[in-house]
Amino acid sequence: MLVILLQTTASVTMDGYTVHNVVGEGSFGRALLVQSRSNQETYVMKEIRLPKTQSKMENARREAVLLSRMKHPNIVSFKASFEGDGHLYIVMEFCVGGDLLQRILQQKNKHFPQDTVLKWFAQMCSGTKHIHDKRVLHRDLKSKNIFLSDKGTVKLGDFGSACVLNSAKVYAHTYVGTPYYVSPEIWDNQPYNNKSDVWSLGCVLYELCTLQHPFQAPSWKSLIMKVCRGSYPPLPPHLPYELQYLIKQMFKTNPRDRPSIHTILTSHRVARLLQSHLANQELQEERRTGRWRIEEGEKVASMLGQKTLMTASTMEDPGLVSREALCEDSRRKQWVPGPSNTALQVLANADLLTSGSLAPTHPEVSDEDPPGKTRGRRQWDRSPPERLLSLLQKAQLSTAFRTYSIHRHGEDPLVGPLSPRGGDSTDGRMEVEEDMTVDEDRLEPRSDDEDTDFEEDSPCDWMKELEQMSTDQVT
Ligand SMILES: Nc1ncnc2c1ncn2[C@@H]1O[C@H](COP(=O)(O)OP(=O)(O)OP(=O)(O)O)[C@@H](O)[C@H]1O
């Protein structure tokens, strides 16, 4: 039971923890620095206002349940949780180094040493692999939700969004303001899947390399367009080839072509570099938890209310469900053979781009192919993207998203913590894209389909809602 005692020293005791001070405030509550009275250790206690409705209450409790199930050196560890006074309290490891966003901002314009970037990224991948192995999608991976311990170890935190943020609209709806980390498939109303987390991690990796967000724009149209084209400013040339190549792969616009975390850690070109940065005990942890049992996955999935699960490509154990068996689940939305690019096509047809064709038809050498080898490119699906096209003609995206976004202290949702100042938020303006990397090869498929192993249906159709809004505006 929760006990709140106001002591003479003005410090507060809650369920065996003495509250020292407030670490920070989020949209759902506060983070408090507390000390356990039993072991004198310092922890962070998240105080979350419990919503009134039962279903929302269950969502709020998920963070505690999920965190309690994740035991990994690169995930913020769970200590306890309890409820009282209309709040949920989650006690967790205190990460002295704060969050990665703060750390990036502290750098001013000084780049991180390469080894630091590789070490942190390797640890992020290790933590993400752990949750993916448990069939959980983080859904809100960003530098603000990744923490640093006193030993400089990276820890993934904030599982409050796992299974809650499930559409572009919901992303736009959050306090974050700008959905910098939202992948093309989410804008395209496709299901969130494990590769969507990979996209977000790619954004964090890019931030570590450049101290900038990869995708930022003065307008919603422009932002969506850039994300759907995978178009970002070039990386500093001093970065090793492996990192440049990895970022390019992580920003493949079709999730099928993006490597999974398992691929990145085991068979990607960068794997050896990353593995060398993972401590021995973490490597052992990887080996120990590298395969998941279906019972464990099912338990977590049923807790999350997930309907659709696919098997991991790494399964070999007979105790695990076969991929074919799960593929028979007819409810699962399938990715089309080419890139999923409805939103991209619509935006392109809406004459928003100054650059050339999105559908190169000439055969080209892939960086996966040996020198001299050529292959035919797969074609973009050119069917008329009627829906978003007509939507864009009718609706002002900035107006629409203004309705969805909760602005904090009057902040412009399109200006993020790592954005240069000075953009505007009108729909029509497209900044000159001349220093953007528009690498056609990145738009081409390199199937990693066997690794797009689980996903969730997107229950919300943001385009439909925008259509409705524009109809309402006319009438
Ligand atoms: N385990 C932790 N160790 C150290 N600092 C933490 C920890 N958890 C959260 N914080 C810090 O506490 C502050 C508030 O965190 P909290 O998660 O409540 O909100 P937020 O992430 O800022 O916003 P939101 O919850 O709306 O996403 C942030 O500055 C965050 O960096």
Ligand as a Chemical Component Dictionary entry (heavy atoms), coordinates in Angstrom:
data_LIG
# 
_chem_comp.id                   LIG 
_chem_comp.type                 NON-POLYMER 
_chem_comp.pdbx_formal_charge   0 
_chem_comp.three_letter_code    LIG 
# 
loop_
_chem_comp_atom.comp_id 
_chem_comp_atom.atom_id 
_chem_comp_atom.alt_atom_id 
_chem_comp_atom.type_symbol 
_chem_comp_atom.charge 
_chem_comp_atom.model_Cartn_x 
_chem_comp_atom.model_Cartn_y 
_chem_comp_atom.model_Cartn_z 
_chem_comp_atom.pdbx_ordinal 
LIG N1  N1  N 0 15.891 6.212  -15.349 1  
LIG C1  C1  C 0 16.211 7.495  -15.463 2  
LIG N2  N2  N 0 17.423 7.951  -15.101 3  
LIG C2  C2  C 0 17.755 9.254  -15.209 4  
LIG N3  N3  N 0 16.925 10.206 -15.693 5  
LIG C3  C3  C 0 15.698 9.809  -16.075 6  
LIG C4  C4  C 0 15.272 8.449  -15.994 7  
LIG N4  N4  N 0 13.999 8.378  -16.460 8  
LIG C5  C5  C 0 13.654 9.609  -16.821 9  
LIG N5  N5  N 0 14.665 10.485 -16.594 10 
LIG C6  C6  C 0 14.642 11.934 -16.858 11 
LIG O1  O1  O 0 13.520 12.486 -16.228 12 
LIG C7  C7  C 0 12.914 13.471 -17.042 13 
LIG C8  C8  C 0 11.428 13.157 -17.176 14 
LIG O2  O2  O 0 11.289 11.894 -17.775 15 
LIG P1  P1  P 0 9.885  11.317 -18.228 16 
LIG O3  O3  O 0 10.131 10.001 -18.847 17 
LIG O4  O4  O 0 8.938  11.422 -17.081 18 
LIG O5  O5  O 0 9.420  12.368 -19.255 19 
LIG P2  P2  P 0 9.968  12.740 -20.666 20 
LIG O6  O6  O 0 10.628 11.555 -21.296 21 
LIG O7  O7  O 0 10.786 14.002 -20.530 22 
LIG O8  O8  O 0 8.636  13.081 -21.389 23 
LIG P3  P3  P 0 7.482  12.057 -21.783 24 
LIG O9  O9  O 0 7.225  11.106 -20.679 25 
LIG O10 O10 O 0 6.348  12.973 -22.029 26 
LIG O11 O11 O 0 8.043  11.367 -22.981 27 
LIG C9  C9  C 0 13.659 13.470 -18.374 28 
LIG O12 O12 O 0 14.540 14.568 -18.376 29 
LIG C10 C10 C 0 14.448 12.203 -18.363 30 
LIG O13 O13 O 0 15.698 12.371 -18.992 31 
# 
loop_
_chem_comp_bond.comp_id 
_chem_comp_bond.atom_id_1 
_chem_comp_bond.atom_id_2 
_chem_comp_bond.value_order 
_chem_comp_bond.pdbx_ordinal 
LIG N1  C1  SING 1  
LIG C1  N2  SING 2  
LIG C1  C4  DOUB 3  
LIG N2  C2  DOUB 4  
LIG C2  N3  SING 5  
LIG N3  C3  DOUB 6  
LIG C3  C4  SING 7  
LIG C3  N5  SING 8  
LIG C4  N4  SING 9  
LIG N4  C5  DOUB 10 
LIG C5  N5  SING 11 
LIG N5  C6  SING 12 
LIG C6  O1  SING 13 
LIG C6  C10 SING 14 
LIG O1  C7  SING 15 
LIG C7  C8  SING 16 
LIG C7  C9  SING 17 
LIG C8  O2  SING 18 
LIG O2  P1  SING 19 
LIG P1  O3  DOUB 20 
LIG P1  O4  SING 21 
LIG P1  O5  SING 22 
LIG O5  P2  SING 23 
LIG P2  O6  DOUB 24 
LIG P2  O7  SING 25 
LIG P2  O8  SING 26 
LIG O8  P3  SING 27 
LIG P3  O9  DOUB 28 
LIG P3  O10 SING 29 
LIG P3  O11 SING 30 
LIG C9  O12 SING 31 
LIG C9  C10 SING 32 
LIG C10 O13 SING 33 
# 
